[in-house]
């Protein structure tokens, strides 16, 4: 059998819109597969959508309650034998550095019901991993995969916001991150960003004021100003200052953006933080949920020449941090009751056994249950960070 690197080479050489077709041909040749299909998670992380030539492909399956969804959630291969058809369908997670993109579904002949051997399963898993990397690269040059992710039409503001994000989950030895926006297809002001180096993780959680395009434009300006300052190697307070001046210079105080800026020192767990507005932090430590109390400072862009002060706290291995926007905390039930601290603390406790990548969606489902059938009136952002600590270091 060819080495997986041969598949990787063929995928790299293929036209971006043909990488699934190329992989399908390779798997059919290597394993006599009867079907090979890529399913991508939609923007709401509620459905897995087949990649095809149509803007809305048919045959999507729910994340919860489906065989493909089981592989997606567990991040492990899941095999299903069809005795009548004498086949086994293998569902394999398609993931890049912890960012869950979707599932590769491969149907193999299997008259004895024994399923694929360990070598075949290992090769298919390697193919799924190679495909994941190429999907991320291919999205720069084709709309095929972005179209497949749409279970419904995105608003223009939502299009802008999703293109701004680094991903929806990320895994490293020291930490795991999961994040989600709601309403996924009509988000406008909430956003998040992260970037890591050898010894640092910089994380921002943003809540731009306003609605629709105005909010999306404001958030895009602020996030790119923060990135510009971060990539220039500036300290956290200077990053906040320059982003503040960029927003103020454009809007002269009429619009502003609430933000949390954090820099984690990966070897020690020390965290520098600037609280520039309304997003809140909650910590789950040893089964206890508590708010992380911070000195609130001015939102970005509210006043000219605002000086920001860095605060510090420390995370310990096993800590789980939650970052939520006002759209979570202030969400109203049909009777007018806020979601509030008690409901949020209950949701945090109830999701404690889930991996970070699955937590935001579960919390937002709790939020939707609280709101009932009424319309979502504000953006809601949930970001979960599990701190593992650097292996071998205290």
GUKEBA-642952 format. One record per residue (C-alpha): residue number from 1; x, y, z. Coordinates in Angstrom, 3 decimals, m for minus. Layout:
N
<nr=NUM c1=X c2=Y c3=Z>
...
// end
This chain:
394
<nr=1 c1=0.000 c2=0.000 c3=0.000>
<nr=2 c1=1.251 c2=3.500 c3=m0.818>
<nr=3 c1=2.372 c2=5.707 c3=2.030>
<nr=4 c1=m0.108 c2=8.432 c3=3.086>
<nr=5 c1=2.430 c2=10.998 c3=1.897>
<nr=6 c1=1.561 c2=9.990 c3=m1.660>
<nr=7 c1=m2.042 c2=11.023 c3=m1.011>
<nr=8 c1=m0.867 c2=14.263 c3=0.542>
<nr=9 c1=1.192 c2=15.024 c3=m2.552>
<nr=10 c1=m1.741 c2=14.353 c3=m4.874>
<nr=11 c1=m4.018 c2=16.582 c3=m2.809>
<nr=12 c1=m1.469 c2=19.395 c3=m2.812>
<nr=13 c1=m1.171 c2=19.169 c3=m6.592>
<nr=14 c1=m4.934 c2=19.044 c3=m7.221>
<nr=15 c1=m7.013 c2=22.104 c3=m8.118>
<nr=16 c1=m8.686 c2=23.401 c3=m4.923>
<nr=17 c1=m12.206 c2=22.472 c3=m6.028>
<nr=18 c1=m11.097 c2=18.925 c3=m6.953>
<nr=19 c1=m9.392 c2=17.754 c3=m3.759>
<nr=20 c1=m12.390 c2=15.695 c3=m2.587>
<nr=21 c1=m12.672 c2=14.105 c3=m6.024>
<nr=22 c1=m8.961 c2=13.272 c3=m6.033>
<nr=23 c1=m9.158 c2=11.761 c3=m2.561>
<nr=24 c1=m12.251 c2=9.774 c3=m3.541>
<nr=25 c1=m10.371 c2=8.222 c3=m6.451>
<nr=26 c1=m7.421 c2=7.312 c3=m4.236>
<nr=27 c1=m9.575 c2=5.701 c3=m1.543>
<nr=28 c1=m11.578 c2=3.791 c3=m4.148>
<nr=29 c1=m8.341 c2=2.405 c3=m5.578>
<nr=30 c1=m6.691 c2=1.657 c3=m2.237>
<nr=31 c1=m9.705 c2=0.199 c3=m0.411>
<nr=32 c1=m12.254 c2=m0.657 c3=m3.147>
<nr=33 c1=m14.574 c2=1.873 c3=m1.530>
<nr=34 c1=m18.126 c2=2.127 c3=m2.825>
<nr=35 c1=m18.626 c2=5.693 c3=m1.628>
<nr=36 c1=m16.520 c2=8.570 c3=m0.317>
<nr=37 c1=m18.113 c2=11.800 c3=0.891>
<nr=38 c1=m16.964 c2=14.846 c3=2.844>
<nr=39 c1=m19.477 c2=16.351 c3=5.281>
<nr=40 c1=m18.675 c2=19.794 c3=6.727>
<nr=41 c1=m20.072 c2=21.298 c3=9.902>
<nr=42 c1=m22.469 c2=24.149 c3=9.220>
<nr=43 c1=m22.037 c2=27.560 c3=10.843>
<nr=44 c1=m24.387 c2=26.693 c3=13.696>
<nr=45 c1=m22.557 c2=23.401 c3=14.402>
<nr=46 c1=m25.916 c2=21.674 c3=14.249>
<nr=47 c1=m25.697 c2=19.877 c3=10.886>
<nr=48 c1=m23.090 c2=18.149 c3=8.737>
<nr=49 c1=m23.422 c2=19.249 c3=5.125>
<nr=50 c1=m22.180 c2=17.224 c3=2.127>
<nr=51 c1=m19.738 c2=18.983 c3=m0.161>
<nr=52 c1=m21.074 c2=19.210 c3=m3.687>
<nr=53 c1=m21.413 c2=21.497 c3=m6.659>
<nr=54 c1=m24.708 c2=23.007 c3=m5.539>
<nr=55 c1=m25.044 c2=26.021 c3=m3.254>
<nr=56 c1=m27.291 c2=23.969 c3=m0.990>
<nr=57 c1=m26.397 c2=20.280 c3=m1.230>
<nr=58 c1=m29.003 c2=17.748 c3=m0.184>
<nr=59 c1=m28.442 c2=14.935 c3=2.280>
<nr=60 c1=m27.222 c2=16.829 c3=5.331>
<nr=61 c1=m27.409 c2=15.028 c3=8.680>
<nr=62 c1=m27.784 c2=16.384 c3=12.224>
<nr=63 c1=m24.712 c2=16.536 c3=14.428>
<nr=64 c1=m26.696 c2=15.093 c3=17.312>
<nr=65 c1=m28.164 c2=11.641 c3=16.799>
<nr=66 c1=m26.383 c2=10.649 c3=13.579>
<nr=67 c1=m23.494 c2=8.240 c3=12.950>
<nr=68 c1=m21.442 c2=10.990 c3=11.320>
<nr=69 c1=m22.234 c2=13.273 c3=14.244>
<nr=70 c1=m20.957 c2=10.645 c3=16.663>
<nr=71 c1=m17.552 c2=10.658 c3=14.965>
<nr=72 c1=m17.617 c2=14.457 c3=14.852>
<nr=73 c1=m18.412 c2=14.793 c3=18.546>
<nr=74 c1=m16.112 c2=12.069 c3=19.857>
<nr=75 c1=m13.327 c2=12.953 c3=17.407>
<nr=76 c1=m12.781 c2=9.255 c3=16.757>
<nr=77 c1=m13.645 c2=6.882 c3=13.885>
<nr=78 c1=m17.100 c2=5.344 c3=14.046>
<nr=79 c1=m17.991 c2=2.254 c3=11.978>
<nr=80 c1=m21.504 c2=1.113 c3=11.021>
<nr=81 c1=m22.107 c2=m2.296 c3=9.400>
<nr=82 c1=m25.009 c2=m2.801 c3=6.991>
<nr=83 c1=m25.668 c2=m6.538 c3=6.919>
<nr=84 c1=m28.180 c2=m6.315 c3=4.065>
<nr=85 c1=m25.822 c2=m4.364 c3=1.809>
<nr=86 c1=m22.705 c2=m6.193 c3=3.072>
<nr=87 c1=m20.912 c2=m2.901 c3=3.668>
<nr=88 c1=m19.310 c2=m1.019 c3=6.527>
<nr=89 c1=m19.437 c2=2.772 c3=6.557>
<nr=90 c1=m16.530 c2=4.414 c3=8.331>
<nr=91 c1=m16.980 c2=7.948 c3=9.663>
<nr=92 c1=m13.687 c2=9.748 c3=10.320>
<nr=93 c1=m13.206 c2=13.200 c3=11.912>
<nr=94 c1=m11.739 c2=15.846 c3=9.600>
<nr=95 c1=m9.867 c2=18.127 c3=11.980>
<nr=96 c1=m6.924 c2=20.546 c3=11.886>
<nr=97 c1=m5.117 c2=21.284 c3=15.169>
<nr=98 c1=m8.312 c2=20.742 c3=17.087>
<nr=99 c1=m10.525 c2=22.778 c3=14.731>
<nr=100 c1=m13.356 c2=20.399 c3=13.855>
<nr=101 c1=m14.215 c2=20.858 c3=10.174>
<nr=102 c1=m16.396 c2=17.842 c3=9.535>
<nr=103 c1=m16.439 c2=14.117 c3=8.784>
<nr=104 c1=m15.155 c2=11.912 c3=5.964>
<nr=105 c1=m17.673 c2=9.128 c3=5.237>
<nr=106 c1=m16.293 c2=6.045 c3=3.478>
<nr=107 c1=m18.408 c2=3.017 c3=2.528>
<nr=108 c1=m16.415 c2=m0.229 c3=2.178>
<nr=109 c1=m17.419 c2=m3.730 c3=1.024>
<nr=110 c1=m17.690 c2=m6.029 c3=4.045>
<nr=111 c1=m19.452 c2=m9.330 c3=3.488>
<nr=112 c1=m18.322 c2=m10.795 c3=6.831>
<nr=113 c1=m19.181 c2=m7.798 c3=8.997>
<nr=114 c1=m15.723 c2=m7.626 c3=10.529>
<nr=115 c1=m15.118 c2=m4.017 c3=9.545>
<nr=116 c1=m11.860 c2=m2.579 c3=8.232>
<nr=117 c1=m8.607 c2=m3.837 c3=9.720>
<nr=118 c1=m6.383 c2=m1.634 c3=11.819>
<nr=119 c1=m4.056 c2=m0.867 c3=8.879>
<nr=120 c1=m6.950 c2=0.186 c3=6.661>
<nr=121 c1=m8.487 c2=2.281 c3=9.428>
<nr=122 c1=m5.148 c2=3.960 c3=10.107>
<nr=123 c1=m4.715 c2=4.743 c3=6.416>
<nr=124 c1=m8.237 c2=6.182 c3=6.147>
<nr=125 c1=m7.629 c2=8.326 c3=9.237>
<nr=126 c1=m4.417 c2=9.621 c3=7.639>
<nr=127 c1=m6.363 c2=10.440 c3=4.470>
<nr=128 c1=m8.954 c2=12.362 c3=6.502>
<nr=129 c1=m6.213 c2=14.319 c3=8.242>
<nr=130 c1=m4.510 c2=15.151 c3=4.942>
<nr=131 c1=m7.858 c2=16.287 c3=3.535>
<nr=132 c1=m8.457 c2=18.556 c3=6.534>
<nr=133 c1=m5.232 c2=20.473 c3=5.944>
<nr=134 c1=m5.979 c2=20.857 c3=2.247>
<nr=135 c1=m9.534 c2=22.102 c3=2.871>
<nr=136 c1=m8.155 c2=24.947 c3=4.991>
<nr=137 c1=m5.699 c2=25.890 c3=2.242>
<nr=138 c1=m8.226 c2=25.433 c3=m0.570>
<nr=139 c1=m10.727 c2=27.831 c3=1.012>
<nr=140 c1=m8.450 c2=30.682 c3=m0.072>
<nr=141 c1=m9.108 c2=29.857 c3=m3.723>
<nr=142 c1=m12.570 c2=28.310 c3=m3.975>
<nr=143 c1=m16.017 c2=28.912 c3=m2.434>
<nr=144 c1=m16.933 c2=25.217 c3=m2.648>
<nr=145 c1=m16.326 c2=24.409 c3=1.015>
<nr=146 c1=m17.703 c2=27.664 c3=2.383>
<nr=147 c1=m20.885 c2=27.121 c3=0.382>
<nr=148 c1=m21.249 c2=23.600 c3=1.725>
<nr=149 c1=m21.209 c2=24.888 c3=5.295>
<nr=150 c1=m24.423 c2=26.900 c3=4.797>
<nr=151 c1=m27.608 c2=25.296 c3=6.006>
<nr=152 c1=m29.307 c2=28.612 c3=5.273>
<nr=153 c1=m28.389 c2=32.004 c3=3.871>
<nr=154 c1=m25.847 c2=34.124 c3=5.743>
<nr=155 c1=m26.490 c2=37.811 c3=6.210>
<nr=156 c1=m23.741 c2=40.058 c3=4.882>
<nr=157 c1=m22.779 c2=41.039 c3=8.440>
<nr=158 c1=m22.483 c2=37.362 c3=9.406>
<nr=159 c1=m20.384 c2=36.670 c3=6.304>
<nr=160 c1=m17.954 c2=39.365 c3=7.411>
<nr=161 c1=m17.794 c2=38.101 c3=10.978>
<nr=162 c1=m17.185 c2=34.428 c3=10.149>
<nr=163 c1=m14.410 c2=35.349 c3=7.730>
<nr=164 c1=m12.756 c2=37.294 c3=10.542>
<nr=165 c1=m12.494 c2=34.348 c3=12.950>
<nr=166 c1=m9.386 c2=32.166 c3=13.418>
<nr=167 c1=m11.499 c2=29.001 c3=13.731>
<nr=168 c1=m14.029 c2=27.582 c3=16.173>
<nr=169 c1=m11.762 c2=25.341 c3=18.212>
<nr=170 c1=m8.081 c2=24.811 c3=18.815>
<nr=171 c1=m6.077 c2=22.240 c3=20.776>
<nr=172 c1=m2.530 c2=22.467 c3=22.101>
<nr=173 c1=m0.733 c2=20.696 c3=24.925>
<nr=174 c1=m1.281 c2=23.637 c3=27.260>
<nr=175 c1=m4.914 c2=24.466 c3=26.428>
<nr=176 c1=m8.054 c2=23.644 c3=24.462>
<nr=177 c1=m10.423 c2=26.283 c3=23.075>
<nr=178 c1=m13.957 c2=26.081 c3=21.749>
<nr=179 c1=m16.106 c2=29.022 c3=20.633>
<nr=180 c1=m19.447 c2=29.659 c3=18.959>
<nr=181 c1=m21.580 c2=32.621 c3=17.865>
<nr=182 c1=m25.375 c2=32.823 c3=17.918>
<nr=183 c1=m27.415 c2=33.488 c3=15.809>
<nr=184 c1=m24.878 c2=31.834 c3=13.536>
<nr=185 c1=m26.440 c2=33.033 c3=10.286>
<nr=186 c1=m27.195 c2=36.583 c3=11.422>
<nr=187 c1=m24.420 c2=37.491 c3=13.864>
<nr=188 c1=m23.180 c2=41.073 c3=13.620>
<nr=189 c1=m21.197 c2=42.539 c3=16.549>
<nr=190 c1=m19.664 c2=39.677 c3=18.568>
<nr=191 c1=m16.322 c2=38.166 c3=17.662>
<nr=192 c1=m13.234 c2=36.461 c3=19.061>
<nr=193 c1=m9.621 c2=36.034 c3=18.034>
<nr=194 c1=m6.554 c2=34.137 c3=19.168>
<nr=195 c1=m2.932 c2=33.675 c3=18.221>
<nr=196 c1=m0.218 c2=31.549 c3=19.822>
<nr=197 c1=3.566 c2=31.441 c3=19.780>
<nr=198 c1=6.015 c2=29.152 c3=21.565>
<nr=199 c1=5.327 c2=30.621 c3=25.000>
<nr=200 c1=2.263 c2=32.877 c3=24.627>
<nr=201 c1=m1.405 c2=32.741 c3=23.758>
<nr=202 c1=m3.105 c2=36.064 c3=23.000>
<nr=203 c1=m6.899 c2=35.898 c3=23.136>
<nr=204 c1=m9.504 c2=38.603 c3=22.560>
<nr=205 c1=m13.275 c2=38.539 c3=23.007>
<nr=206 c1=m15.131 c2=41.421 c3=21.360>
<nr=207 c1=m18.625 c2=42.899 c3=21.417>
<nr=208 c1=m19.151 c2=45.725 c3=18.929>
<nr=209 c1=m22.101 c2=48.030 c3=19.540>
<nr=210 c1=m24.906 c2=48.384 c3=17.025>
<nr=211 c1=m26.569 c2=46.020 c3=14.607>
<nr=212 c1=m26.061 c2=44.611 c3=11.132>
<nr=213 c1=m23.357 c2=45.974 c3=8.864>
<nr=214 c1=m22.496 c2=48.855 c3=11.200>
<nr=215 c1=m21.623 c2=46.450 c3=14.019>
<nr=216 c1=m19.706 c2=44.116 c3=11.684>
<nr=217 c1=m17.657 c2=46.991 c3=10.253>
<nr=218 c1=m16.855 c2=48.242 c3=13.752>
<nr=219 c1=m15.721 c2=44.806 c3=14.893>
<nr=220 c1=m13.645 c2=44.278 c3=11.762>
<nr=221 c1=m11.881 c2=47.601 c3=12.326>
<nr=222 c1=m11.123 c2=46.844 c3=15.973>
<nr=223 c1=m9.985 c2=43.250 c3=15.444>
<nr=224 c1=m7.664 c2=44.200 c3=12.607>
<nr=225 c1=m6.272 c2=47.101 c3=14.652>
<nr=226 c1=m5.568 c2=44.683 c3=17.508>
<nr=227 c1=m3.915 c2=42.237 c3=15.110>
<nr=228 c1=m1.827 c2=44.991 c3=13.580>
<nr=229 c1=m0.552 c2=46.048 c3=17.000>
<nr=230 c1=m0.012 c2=42.456 c3=18.158>
<nr=231 c1=1.949 c2=41.557 c3=15.032>
<nr=232 c1=4.122 c2=44.622 c3=15.564>
<nr=233 c1=5.210 c2=43.023 c3=18.845>
<nr=234 c1=3.568 c2=45.582 c3=21.128>
<nr=235 c1=2.648 c2=44.945 c3=24.752>
<nr=236 c1=m0.981 c2=44.263 c3=25.649>
<nr=237 c1=m1.696 c2=47.797 c3=26.937>
<nr=238 c1=m0.301 c2=49.287 c3=23.724>
<nr=239 c1=m2.421 c2=46.924 c3=21.641>
<nr=240 c1=m5.515 c2=48.181 c3=23.443>
<nr=241 c1=m4.404 c2=51.803 c3=23.092>
<nr=242 c1=m3.809 c2=51.613 c3=19.340>
<nr=243 c1=m7.089 c2=49.782 c3=18.712>
<nr=244 c1=m8.861 c2=52.358 c3=20.862>
<nr=245 c1=m7.367 c2=55.173 c3=18.777>
<nr=246 c1=m8.252 c2=53.442 c3=15.504>
<nr=247 c1=m11.915 c2=53.170 c3=16.515>
<nr=248 c1=m12.031 c2=56.683 c3=17.970>
<nr=249 c1=m10.331 c2=58.114 c3=14.885>
<nr=250 c1=m13.027 c2=56.592 c3=12.686>
<nr=251 c1=m16.112 c2=57.234 c3=14.827>
<nr=252 c1=m15.077 c2=60.042 c3=17.251>
<nr=253 c1=m16.747 c2=58.374 c3=20.219>
<nr=254 c1=m20.113 c2=57.734 c3=18.584>
<nr=255 c1=m19.353 c2=54.010 c3=18.363>
<nr=256 c1=m17.255 c2=51.795 c3=20.575>
<nr=257 c1=m16.388 c2=48.168 c3=21.131>
<nr=258 c1=m16.253 c2=46.247 c3=24.406>
<nr=259 c1=m13.362 c2=43.812 c3=24.596>
<nr=260 c1=m11.372 c2=41.500 c3=26.807>
<nr=261 c1=m7.684 c2=41.222 c3=25.916>
<nr=262 c1=m5.684 c2=38.394 c3=27.468>
<nr=263 c1=m2.131 c2=37.148 c3=27.162>
<nr=264 c1=m1.388 c2=33.739 c3=28.659>
<nr=265 c1=2.202 c2=32.832 c3=29.548>
<nr=266 c1=2.148 c2=29.165 c3=28.588>
<nr=267 c1=4.990 c2=27.893 c3=30.816>
<nr=268 c1=3.533 c2=29.365 c3=34.030>
<nr=269 c1=m0.192 c2=30.022 c3=33.545>
<nr=270 c1=0.193 c2=33.691 c3=34.396>
<nr=271 c1=m2.385 c2=35.814 c3=32.555>
<nr=272 c1=m2.229 c2=39.497 c3=31.704>
<nr=273 c1=m5.679 c2=40.929 c3=31.051>
<nr=274 c1=m7.390 c2=44.177 c3=30.121>
<nr=275 c1=m11.130 c2=44.467 c3=30.707>
<nr=276 c1=m12.274 c2=47.101 c3=28.212>
<nr=277 c1=m16.019 c2=46.698 c3=28.501>
<nr=278 c1=m18.751 c2=44.151 c3=28.926>
<nr=279 c1=m17.671 c2=40.566 c3=28.051>
<nr=280 c1=m17.488 c2=38.542 c3=31.268>
<nr=281 c1=m15.214 c2=35.739 c3=32.508>
<nr=282 c1=m16.320 c2=32.815 c3=34.642>
<nr=283 c1=m14.024 c2=30.145 c3=36.061>
<nr=284 c1=m14.820 c2=26.543 c3=36.889>
<nr=285 c1=m12.227 c2=25.293 c3=39.364>
<nr=286 c1=m12.577 c2=22.088 c3=41.385>
<nr=287 c1=m16.315 c2=22.028 c3=40.654>
<nr=288 c1=m16.929 c2=25.596 c3=41.835>
<nr=289 c1=m18.206 c2=28.279 c3=39.423>
<nr=290 c1=m17.155 c2=31.836 c3=40.171>
<nr=291 c1=m16.829 c2=35.119 c3=38.338>
<nr=292 c1=m13.343 c2=36.473 c3=37.705>
<nr=293 c1=m13.585 c2=39.983 c3=39.135>
<nr=294 c1=m11.724 c2=42.631 c3=37.151>
<nr=295 c1=m11.352 c2=46.392 c3=37.135>
<nr=296 c1=m13.583 c2=47.577 c3=34.292>
<nr=297 c1=m11.985 c2=50.102 c3=31.936>
<nr=298 c1=m13.377 c2=52.108 c3=29.026>
<nr=299 c1=m14.513 c2=50.299 c3=25.854>
<nr=300 c1=m12.303 c2=50.746 c3=22.810>
<nr=301 c1=m13.037 c2=53.959 c3=20.924>
<nr=302 c1=m15.169 c2=55.716 c3=23.531>
<nr=303 c1=m12.681 c2=58.494 c3=24.343>
<nr=304 c1=m9.468 c2=59.827 c3=22.866>
<nr=305 c1=m6.117 c2=58.832 c3=24.397>
<nr=306 c1=m7.533 c2=56.338 c3=26.881>
<nr=307 c1=m4.781 c2=54.708 c3=28.940>
<nr=308 c1=m5.294 c2=50.999 c3=29.658>
<nr=309 c1=m3.883 c2=49.181 c3=32.677>
<nr=310 c1=m2.958 c2=45.504 c3=32.675>
<nr=311 c1=m4.176 c2=43.268 c3=35.508>
<nr=312 c1=m2.954 c2=39.767 c3=36.366>
<nr=313 c1=m4.328 c2=36.457 c3=37.512>
<nr=314 c1=m3.140 c2=32.851 c3=37.274>
<nr=315 c1=m4.770 c2=29.772 c3=35.821>
<nr=316 c1=m4.116 c2=26.313 c3=37.233>
<nr=317 c1=m4.178 c2=22.948 c3=35.436>
<nr=318 c1=m7.779 c2=21.772 c3=35.360>
<nr=319 c1=m9.253 c2=25.282 c3=35.248>
<nr=320 c1=m12.007 c2=25.997 c3=32.737>
<nr=321 c1=m12.622 c2=29.615 c3=31.730>
<nr=322 c1=m15.853 c2=30.843 c3=30.153>
<nr=323 c1=m16.098 c2=34.085 c3=28.205>
<nr=324 c1=m19.641 c2=35.278 c3=27.478>
<nr=325 c1=m21.058 c2=38.381 c3=25.849>
<nr=326 c1=m24.033 c2=40.432 c3=27.041>
<nr=327 c1=m26.231 c2=38.508 c3=24.626>
<nr=328 c1=m25.870 c2=35.476 c3=26.903>
<nr=329 c1=m26.138 c2=37.137 c3=30.292>
<nr=330 c1=m29.016 c2=39.484 c3=29.366>
<nr=331 c1=m31.069 c2=37.083 c3=27.214>
<nr=332 c1=m34.745 c2=37.204 c3=28.177>
<nr=333 c1=m37.290 c2=34.426 c3=28.516>
<nr=334 c1=m40.798 c2=34.901 c3=27.044>
<nr=335 c1=m41.811 c2=36.086 c3=30.542>
<nr=336 c1=m39.055 c2=38.709 c3=30.560>
<nr=337 c1=m36.685 c2=36.896 c3=32.959>
<nr=338 c1=m32.953 c2=37.313 c3=32.334>
<nr=339 c1=m30.779 c2=34.253 c3=31.749>
<nr=340 c1=m28.602 c2=35.688 c3=34.552>
<nr=341 c1=m25.929 c2=34.296 c3=36.812>
<nr=342 c1=m27.864 c2=31.325 c3=38.168>
<nr=343 c1=m28.803 c2=29.868 c3=34.788>
<nr=344 c1=m25.321 c2=30.421 c3=33.400>
<nr=345 c1=m23.684 c2=28.783 c3=36.426>
<nr=346 c1=m26.017 c2=25.811 c3=36.029>
<nr=347 c1=m25.131 c2=25.481 c3=32.316>
<nr=348 c1=m21.416 c2=25.692 c3=33.130>
<nr=349 c1=m21.760 c2=22.930 c3=35.713>
<nr=350 c1=m23.888 c2=20.723 c3=33.478>
<nr=351 c1=m21.325 c2=20.860 c3=30.642>
<nr=352 c1=m18.277 c2=20.200 c3=32.840>
<nr=353 c1=m17.638 c2=16.735 c3=31.364>
<nr=354 c1=m17.762 c2=17.881 c3=27.736>
<nr=355 c1=m14.570 c2=18.800 c3=25.849>
<nr=356 c1=m14.048 c2=22.525 c3=25.316>
<nr=357 c1=m14.964 c2=22.272 c3=21.632>
<nr=358 c1=m18.496 c2=21.058 c3=22.467>
<nr=359 c1=m19.238 c2=23.321 c3=25.418>
<nr=360 c1=m20.202 c2=26.592 c3=23.637>
<nr=361 c1=m22.854 c2=24.909 c3=21.526>
<nr=362 c1=m24.304 c2=23.157 c3=24.589>
<nr=363 c1=m24.457 c2=26.412 c3=26.575>
<nr=364 c1=m26.080 c2=28.240 c3=23.661>
<nr=365 c1=m28.674 c2=25.478 c3=23.342>
<nr=366 c1=m29.496 c2=26.051 c3=27.013>
<nr=367 c1=m29.792 c2=29.750 c3=26.229>
<nr=368 c1=m32.146 c2=29.087 c3=23.316>
<nr=369 c1=m34.260 c2=26.912 c3=25.598>
<nr=370 c1=m34.487 c2=29.804 c3=28.042>
<nr=371 c1=m35.531 c2=32.222 c3=25.298>
<nr=372 c1=m38.216 c2=29.885 c3=24.001>
<nr=373 c1=m39.612 c2=30.308 c3=20.496>
<nr=374 c1=m39.227 c2=34.073 c3=20.418>
<nr=375 c1=m36.721 c2=35.836 c3=18.143>
<nr=376 c1=m33.096 c2=36.198 c3=19.195>
<nr=377 c1=m32.722 c2=39.907 c3=19.892>
<nr=378 c1=m28.964 c2=40.134 c3=20.441>
<nr=379 c1=m25.711 c2=38.445 c3=19.532>
<nr=380 c1=m24.503 c2=35.759 c3=21.900>
<nr=381 c1=m20.914 c2=34.563 c3=22.161>
<nr=382 c1=m19.564 c2=31.722 c3=24.283>
<nr=383 c1=m15.880 c2=30.829 c3=24.380>
<nr=384 c1=m14.563 c2=28.025 c3=26.579>
<nr=385 c1=m10.870 c2=27.586 c3=27.419>
<nr=386 c1=m9.565 c2=24.533 c3=29.266>
<nr=387 c1=m6.168 c2=25.078 c3=30.823>
<nr=388 c1=m4.001 c2=21.937 c3=30.964>
<nr=389 c1=m0.674 c2=23.547 c3=31.767>
<nr=390 c1=2.627 c2=22.807 c3=30.111>
<nr=391 c1=3.537 c2=19.114 c3=30.425>
<nr=392 c1=6.349 c2=18.576 c3=32.905>
<nr=393 c1=6.083 c2=22.061 c3=34.405>
<nr=394 c1=4.285 c2=23.189 c3=37.535>
// end
